[in-house]
Structures are given as structure tokens and as C-alpha cells.
Amino acid sequence: MERKSFLKSLVIGTIAAPVLVEACKKDTDVATTTSSSSGSSSSGSSSSGSTDTGTCSVVPTETEGPYPTHSPASYVRSNITDDRTGYKLTVKITINNSNNSCAALSGALVDIWHCDAAGNYSEYGGSGTQSTNYTSVHFLRGRQTTDANGLVTFTSIFPGWYTGRATHIHVHVYNSTGTSLKVTQIAFPEGTGTALTAVNGYAKGMTGYTYNANDNVFSDGYSLELASVTGNTTDGFVLTISLSVPA
């Protein structure tokens, strides 16, 4: 059974005033379902490189805040870029049903949202946590419905970063009737030769960046949330990940 999430505060660096970073502790008990078909997908093998292809591990639950989409049903679209500039990122998310032998889940609603190159979110701002006011715009937010293969595809930009968090994408999965199935987040690979290194934090650089191991959401484990990211800054990047949810 999943445990309820809770907020944690974190003092960042040596700044004069503390910065509150919202987080949700992920589940410690990971449910698995034995696959009855050798062709079925496993979120463990797809997102973390695990060799355990016979099970379908449910992706951990993470916090939806502090910048969730206000009216996600209003942004049914595959291109979520709007006016934001940055390196192109194609996001391919496959949703599997852990309650049905890890089979692809068609007809599911998938919402994603993330910050722009400067680390700002649309629909929020004008406060201490985000000084730039973007309350009247909706960039980098969208919803798609999974196809017969459980796949949704979004066109976006490579996310930037902000204090206290590693680069990430938020995901909320619903069934076809709108019942929430899972709120989680996608982590990005780090290190030499990765897209994260190539992007290098855009204009901000990487000074003060929080890596996955120290991120208050991912620090207790993120193997099932770790995407594969290929490409380059000239042609753009492609992110792929499989997420298993109980439907």
C-alpha cells in the first residue's frame, strides 16, 4: 500500500534566508506484477535499464506541486512549447497497466508540465518563490491520450532548472474517465556525454545545480523514473520512458 506523501523543507546553499522546497516522499513498497507475455513492457527495464523483465514495477508516487496545471483538460495538445525558446525535446511516454500483466494502457489521459529554460513555470509567479509573473500564460503544459500502444508524444523544450531541484518533468496519469491513477516525475540522466551536460543549464550554467542524488524528490531512489535521453543541441533531443501504473 502506498504511503501518504508529506512536505519537506530544505535549506539551500548558504543564502541568507531559507528557501522552502516542497517534496513528497515516494512509496517504499513497490508493487510488482508478473508478466504473462514476453512481449509486454516493464517500466523497470525501460526506464532504469533493469534486467528484471519478468516484472512490472509501479512507478513511485511523487508530489504534484508546487506548480501543477490549474485546468489540465483545457490544454489537450501535443506541442506544448508556445513561445518558450530552448533546445527541442520530443517526449515519448509509454503507460503500462501493472494490474493487467504490464500490458499497454490505451485511452489513458497523460498530463505533463515542466519549467522553461530559466527555471520558471507558467500559471504562477509574482511571489518570492518565482519572482517573474507568468500567471496569465500556459507554456510547457499539455495533455494527450495514450494510443493502442500506451504511447503519448509531446513536443517541448529541454527543461531548465531552479534552486533545490534536479531537471525533471511532472506527470499525472488518469484513466479514460478521469480518475487519477498516478502522479510522478521524470528524472534525467547525468554525467559525461548526457543531454544534461550538453545543455549545461542554458544561460544559468550548472553552478549551484542539484543533482538527482541530492534532489529532495529523487534522493531516495529514482531508477523507475529515469528516462533515456538521446540527441544533441543541433538536432534536438528525444526522451523515452515507460511508466507502469495500477489501472
Secondary structure by P-SEA (a helix, b strand, c coil): cccbbbbbbbbcccccbbbbbbbbbcccbbbbbbbccccccccccccccccccccccccbbbbccccccccccccccccccccccccbbbbbbbbbbccccccccccbbbbbbbbccccccccccccccccccccccccccbbbbbccccbbbbbbcccccccccccbbbbbbbcccccccccbbbbbbbcccccccccccccccccccccccccccccccccccbbbbbbccccbbbbbbbbbbcc
